Amino acid sequence: MLSSSGVDSVIEQAIAALSPTFAAVDLQVKQNLSRVLQAFREHRVGAHHFASVSGYGHDDLGREVLDKVFAQIVGAEAAAVRVQFVSGTHAIACCLFGILRPGDELLSVVGAPYDTLEQVIGYRGSGQGSLRDFGIGYRQVDLTTNGEVDWQALATAVRPNTRMVLIQRSCGYDWRASLAIADIARIVELVKSQNPNTVCFVDNCYGEFVEGCEPTAVGADLIAGSLIKNPGGTIATAGGYVAGKTEYVEAAACRLTAPGIGTTGGATLEQNRLMFQGLFLSPQMVGEAMKGNHLAAVVFDKLGYQVNPLPFAPRRDVIQAIRLGSPEKLIRFCRTIQKCSPIDSYVDPVPGNMPGYESELVMAGGTFIDGSTSELSADGPLRPPYIAFLQGGTHWTHVAIALEQFASQSETAL
């Protein structure tokens, strides 16, 4: 077990070493905030856009302007930002069911999808209206043994009936590098060279505002994500988004609402102000999460654990993976995060089954918005090699406090 002075030394040394990295993150925040402010100015966002309508949600001026602002920020033709999306998985599912038809094929180009999409696709489970139940095929290009995109296999993977490729930007629950925007641009170029009619769809969860642009700015046809992750700025209370080419956004919105209604319906339920403000705050919140991840990588590396990304490596999302090696350490880590949270700090996370996940999970998230991974949280499946996935953090100093708490209990000597 480390002494109190030993813990302080590890944290202080890590902070000092990361000073240039933190400065670079701040510059990225400034660039992304400038992009947000420009969109707000050009669409003349005002206090009157915070008002809402009830019932069907027809002619909601705030919702319509928010869609336009969001689309401009991510470099897309159109967007649908809606509180009616239950989660990122729901927004993704609307895109899949909105565009794919019986006989089409969905091709995942970065290996197996995130756990919650397995039942949507029909990869696991049956009889609940999955893509497979509707006669939509599925195939995947596995990652290389090094956990990287298999570029050679991808160069010949697209078939005439491959209607859509799924590009998962974040690592999910895999020990692999998340995708950089440059990687996504290269994937899109390869796919379009084989079949220009194939829709390139990016699961953008955890990646928004990490780099200087979004996948739609480098050729992706469609992206989707959650508002209780990066673009909600930690204050959006629910919802998700889809953005991209107008026809594909409308198709996804028709799956959310109904054919013929699409993007024209959906009351915003007095949430417009929070969604506008959350979008404004997003670059800063993402920057703080990135700093916290950098700090966690350096500290856990010093403590002798394997980490992904490595210390000082570029960030491609707001997730830091830590290979803890045992269920006991994974549970203890999540309990430490929970103990250092502002909400429900007295609760001890225990492993359990979660809807949509194959393995038992242990999750920590004493967050103001239930399930918000933009706030400090951690989770991991109870399966070898017992990896904790740390994400979010409205202040990097909050992450530092949690790391101090865990390190002081660590049995690993420096």
C-alpha positions in Angstrom: 0.0 0.0 0.0 1.3 3.4 -0.9 1.8 6.0 1.8 0.0 9.3 1.7 3.1 11.1 0.7 3.8 8.5 -2.0 0.4 9.0 -3.5 0.7 12.7 -3.5 4.1 12.4 -5.2 2.7 10.2 -8.0 -0.2 12.6 -8.7 2.0 15.7 -8.5 4.6 14.3 -10.8 1.9 13.3 -13.3 0.3 16.8 -13.2 3.7 18.4 -13.8 4.6 16.1 -16.6 1.2 16.8 -18.3 1.5 20.6 -18.3 2.2 20.8 -22.0 -0.5 18.3 -22.8 -3.1 20.2 -20.8 -2.1 23.4 -22.7 -2.6 21.6 -26.0 -6.1 20.4 -24.8 -7.0 24.0 -23.9 -6.1 25.2 -27.4 -8.3 22.4 -28.9 -11.1 23.5 -26.6 -10.7 27.1 -27.9 -10.9 25.9 -31.5 -14.0 23.9 -31.0 -15.7 26.6 -28.9 -15.1 29.1 -31.8 -16.9 26.7 -34.1 -19.8 26.5 -31.7 -20.0 30.2 -31.3 -19.9 30.9 -35.0 -22.9 28.6 -35.5 -24.8 30.3 -32.7 -24.1 33.7 -34.2 -25.0 32.8 -37.8 -28.3 31.3 -36.7 -29.1 34.2 -34.4 -29.8 32.1 -31.3 -31.8 34.2 -28.8 -33.7 33.7 -25.6 -36.9 33.2 -27.6 -35.5 29.9 -28.8 -35.6 28.5 -25.3 -39.5 28.5 -25.4 -41.2 25.2 -26.1 -44.4 23.9 -27.5 -46.5 21.0 -26.2 -48.4 18.2 -27.8 -47.2 17.2 -31.3 -44.4 19.7 -31.2 -45.3 21.3 -34.5 -43.5 24.6 -35.4 -41.1 24.5 -32.5 -38.8 27.3 -33.6 -36.2 26.5 -30.9 -36.0 22.9 -32.0 -35.7 23.8 -35.7 -32.9 26.3 -35.0 -31.1 23.8 -32.7 -31.1 21.3 -35.5 -29.5 23.9 -37.9 -26.9 24.9 -35.3 -25.9 21.4 -34.6 -25.7 20.5 -38.3 -23.4 23.4 -38.9 -21.1 22.6 -36.0 -20.6 19.0 -37.1 -20.4 19.8 -40.8 -23.6 18.1 -41.9 -26.5 19.0 -44.2 -29.1 18.4 -41.5 -29.5 17.2 -37.9 -32.3 16.0 -35.6 -31.5 16.7 -31.9 -34.3 15.1 -29.8 -35.1 14.4 -26.2 -37.2 11.5 -27.5 -34.0 9.5 -28.2 -33.7 7.3 -25.1 -30.0 6.7 -25.6 -27.2 6.6 -28.1 -28.2 3.1 -28.9 -31.7 4.2 -29.7 -30.4 6.9 -32.1 -28.2 4.4 -33.8 -31.0 1.9 -34.1 -33.2 4.5 -35.7 -30.5 5.1 -38.3 -30.2 1.4 -39.0 -33.9 0.7 -39.3 -34.6 3.9 -41.1 -32.2 3.1 -44.0 -31.7 -0.7 -44.2 -34.3 -2.8 -46.0 -34.7 -6.6 -46.4 -31.9 -8.1 -48.5 -29.5 -5.3 -47.5 -26.3 -6.0 -45.7 -24.8 -4.1 -42.8 -21.0 -4.4 -42.6 -19.2 -3.5 -39.4 -15.6 -2.5 -40.3 -14.0 -2.4 -36.9 -14.9 -5.8 -35.6 -17.8 -6.7 -33.3 -20.2 -3.9 -32.3 -20.7 -2.4 -28.9 -22.6 -4.8 -26.6 -25.9 -2.9 -26.7 -26.1 -3.2 -30.5 -25.7 -6.9 -30.6 -29.5 -7.5 -30.0 -30.4 -4.6 -32.4 -28.5 -6.4 -35.1 -29.6 -9.9 -34.2 -26.0 -10.8 -33.4 -27.4 -12.0 -30.0 -31.0 -12.8 -29.0 -33.9 -13.2 -31.4 -37.6 -12.5 -31.9 -37.6 -8.8 -30.8 -37.6 -7.2 -34.2 -33.8 -7.2 -34.8 -32.3 -6.4 -38.2 -31.9 -10.2 -38.7 -35.6 -10.7 -38.0 -36.3 -8.4 -41.0 -34.0 -10.2 -43.3 -31.1 -7.8 -43.1 -27.7 -9.4 -43.3 -24.8 -8.7 -41.1 -21.1 -9.2 -41.5 -18.0 -7.8 -39.9 -14.3 -7.1 -40.8 -12.4 -8.3 -37.7 -9.6 -6.2 -36.3 -6.0 -7.4 -36.7 -4.3 -9.2 -33.9 -2.9 -5.8 -32.8 -6.5 -4.4 -32.4 -6.2 -2.2 -35.5 -8.4 -1.8 -38.6 -7.6 -4.5 -41.1 -7.1 -2.1 -44.0 -6.1 -4.9 -46.4 -9.4 -6.9 -45.7 -11.4 -3.7 -45.8 -10.2 -2.8 -49.3 -12.2 -5.7 -50.8 -14.9 -6.2 -48.1 -17.8 -4.1 -49.6 -20.3 -6.1 -51.7 -23.0 -4.9 -54.1 -25.7 -5.4 -51.4 -23.6 -3.7 -48.7 -26.1 -0.9 -48.1 -24.3 0.4 -45.0 -21.0 0.2 -43.2 -21.0 0.8 -39.4 -18.0 2.6 -38.1 -17.7 2.6 -34.3 -15.5 5.5 -33.4 -15.0 4.6 -29.8 -13.2 1.4 -28.5 -16.4 0.4 -26.6 -15.5 -2.5 -24.3 -12.6 -3.6 -26.5 -8.9 -3.2 -25.8 -8.2 -1.3 -29.0 -7.4 2.2 -30.2 -10.4 4.3 -30.8 -10.5 5.8 -34.3 -9.1 9.2 -35.2 -10.9 11.4 -37.7 -8.2 10.6 -40.2 -8.9 6.9 -39.8 -12.6 7.5 -40.4 -11.8 9.6 -43.5 -9.7 6.7 -44.9 -12.4 4.2 -44.2 -15.0 6.3 -46.0 -12.7 6.7 -49.0 -12.0 2.9 -49.2 -15.7 2.1 -48.9 -16.9 4.6 -51.5 -14.2 3.5 -54.0 -15.8 0.0 -53.9 -19.5 1.1 -53.8 -20.3 4.8 -53.9 -23.9 4.0 -52.9 -22.9 2.4 -49.6 -23.9 4.6 -46.6 -21.0 5.3 -44.2 -22.5 5.5 -40.8 -20.5 6.4 -37.7 -21.4 5.6 -34.1 -20.0 8.9 -32.8 -20.6 8.3 -29.1 -17.8 9.6 -26.8 -16.0 11.2 -29.7 -17.7 14.6 -30.2 -15.4 17.7 -29.8 -12.3 15.6 -29.1 -10.7 16.7 -32.4 -11.2 19.7 -34.6 -14.1 18.3 -36.7 -16.6 15.5 -36.8 -16.9 12.5 -39.2 -19.5 14.2 -41.3 -16.9 16.9 -42.2 -14.7 14.2 -43.7 -17.2 12.3 -45.8 -19.3 10.2 -43.4 -23.0 10.1 -44.6 -24.5 9.9 -41.1 -23.5 10.1 -37.4 -25.4 9.5 -34.2 -24.8 9.8 -30.5 -26.2 10.6 -27.1 -26.8 13.9 -25.4 -25.9 12.6 -22.0 -22.4 12.1 -23.4 -20.2 14.7 -24.9 -22.6 17.1 -26.8 -25.0 17.5 -23.9 -22.3 19.4 -21.9 -23.3 17.5 -18.7 -26.6 19.5 -18.4 -28.8 18.1 -21.1 -31.2 15.8 -19.2 -31.9 13.3 -21.9 -31.8 12.7 -25.6 -29.7 12.0 -28.6 -29.0 13.2 -32.1 -28.5 12.1 -35.7 -26.7 14.3 -38.3 -25.6 13.9 -41.9 -27.2 14.0 -45.3 -30.7 15.3 -45.3 -32.3 12.2 -46.7 -30.7 9.9 -44.2 -31.5 12.2 -41.2 -35.1 12.2 -42.3 -35.2 8.5 -42.7 -33.9 8.0 -39.2 -36.4 10.6 -37.8 -39.2 8.7 -39.5 -38.2 5.7 -37.5 -38.1 7.7 -34.3 -41.6 9.2 -35.0 -43.5 7.8 -38.0 -43.3 7.9 -41.8 -44.7 11.2 -42.9 -43.9 12.9 -39.6 -40.1 12.5 -39.4 -38.4 15.7 -38.2 -41.5 17.8 -38.0 -42.8 16.3 -34.7 -41.6 15.9 -31.2 -42.3 18.3 -28.4 -39.1 19.5 -26.7 -40.7 19.6 -23.3 -39.0 22.8 -22.0 -35.6 21.3 -22.8 -34.4 23.7 -25.5 -32.4 26.0 -23.2 -30.6 23.1 -21.7 -29.7 21.6 -25.0 -28.5 24.9 -26.4 -26.5 25.6 -23.3 -25.2 22.0 -23.1 -23.9 22.3 -26.7 -22.2 25.6 -25.8 -20.5 23.9 -22.8 -19.5 20.8 -24.6 -16.0 21.7 -25.8 -15.0 22.7 -22.3 -16.5 19.6 -20.7 -14.8 17.4 -23.2 -11.5 19.1 -22.6 -11.7 18.5 -18.9 -12.6 14.8 -19.5 -9.6 14.5 -21.8 -7.3 16.0 -19.2 -8.7 13.6 -16.6 -8.0 10.7 -19.0 -4.4 11.8 -19.6 -3.9 12.0 -15.8 -5.4 8.5 -15.2 -3.2 7.0 -17.9 0.0 8.5 -16.4 -0.9 7.6 -12.8 -2.0 4.0 -13.5 1.0 3.4 -15.7 3.2 4.5 -12.8 1.3 2.1 -10.5 2.2 -0.8 -12.9 -1.1 -1.3 -14.7 -1.6 -1.5 -18.5 -3.5 1.4 -19.9 -5.1 2.3 -23.2 -4.4 4.9 -24.6 -0.9 5.0 -23.4 0.4 8.0 -21.4 0.7 11.1 -23.5 -0.9 9.4 -26.5 -3.3 11.5 -28.6 -6.9 11.3 -27.4 -9.6 10.0 -29.8 -12.5 9.9 -27.4 -13.1 10.5 -23.7 -12.5 6.9 -22.5 -9.5 5.6 -20.6 -9.2 1.9 -20.3 -7.2 0.4 -17.4 -6.5 -3.3 -17.3 -6.9 -4.1 -13.6 -6.6 -7.9 -13.9 -9.1 -9.1 -11.3 -12.8 -8.7 -10.6 -12.0 -7.5 -7.1 -9.9 -4.6 -8.3 -12.4 -3.7 -10.9 -15.2 -3.6 -8.3 -12.9 -1.7 -5.9 -12.1 0.9 -8.6 -15.7 1.5 -9.4 -16.5 1.8 -5.7 -13.8 4.4 -5.3 -15.2 6.4 -8.2 -18.7 6.2 -6.6 -17.3 7.2 -3.2 -15.7 10.3 -4.8 -18.9 11.3 -6.6 -21.2 14.2 -5.6 -24.4 12.1 -5.8 -25.0 8.8 -4.1 -21.4 8.7 -2.7 -22.7 6.3 0.1 -23.7 3.6 -2.4 -21.5 0.6 -3.2 -21.7 -0.5 -6.8 -22.3 -4.3 -7.2 -22.1 -6.3 -10.4 -25.4 -7.0 -12.1 -27.1 -7.6 -15.4 -27.9 -4.5 -17.5 -30.4 -4.4 -20.4 -28.6 -4.9 -23.7 -25.3 -6.2 -22.2 -24.1 -9.8 -22.4 -21.9 -9.9 -19.3 -22.6 -8.7 -15.8 -21.4 -5.1 -15.4 -20.2 -3.0 -12.5 -20.9 0.6 -12.9 -20.1 3.7 -10.9 -21.7 7.0 -11.7 -22.8 9.4 -8.9 -23.9 11.8 -11.5 -26.5 14.6 -11.6 -27.9 13.2 -14.8 -28.6 9.5 -14.4 -26.3 7.6 -16.6 -24.4 10.7 -17.8 -20.9 9.6 -18.9 -19.9 13.2 -19.5 -19.7 13.5 -15.7 -17.1 11.3 -14.0 -18.1 7.6 -14.2 -16.5 4.2 -14.7 -17.7 0.8 -15.6 -16.6 -2.5 -16.9 -17.8 -6.0 -17.8 -17.1 -8.8 -15.3 -15.0 -10.8 -17.7 -11.3 -11.3 -18.1 -9.0 -9.3 -18.3 -11.2 -7.1 -16.1 -10.8 -3.7 -17.7 -12.2 -0.5 -16.1 -13.4 2.1 -18.6 -13.1 5.5 -17.0 -14.9 8.4 -18.8 -16.1 11.9 -18.3 -15.3 14.4 -15.6 -16.5 18.1 -15.5 -13.1 19.0 -13.8 -9.8 17.1 -14.2 -9.2 17.9 -10.5 -12.2 15.7 -9.7 -10.5 12.8 -11.5 -7.3 13.6 -9.6 -9.2 13.3 -6.2 -10.6 9.9 -7.2 -7.2 8.7 -8.4 -5.6 9.7 -5.1 -8.2 7.7 -3.3 -7.6 4.5 -5.3 -3.8 4.8 -5.3 -3.8 5.1 -1.5 -5.4 1.7 -1.4 -3.2 0.1 -4.1 -1.2 -3.0 -3.3 1.1 -2.4 -6.2 4.4 -0.9 -5.3 6.0 1.7 -7.5 
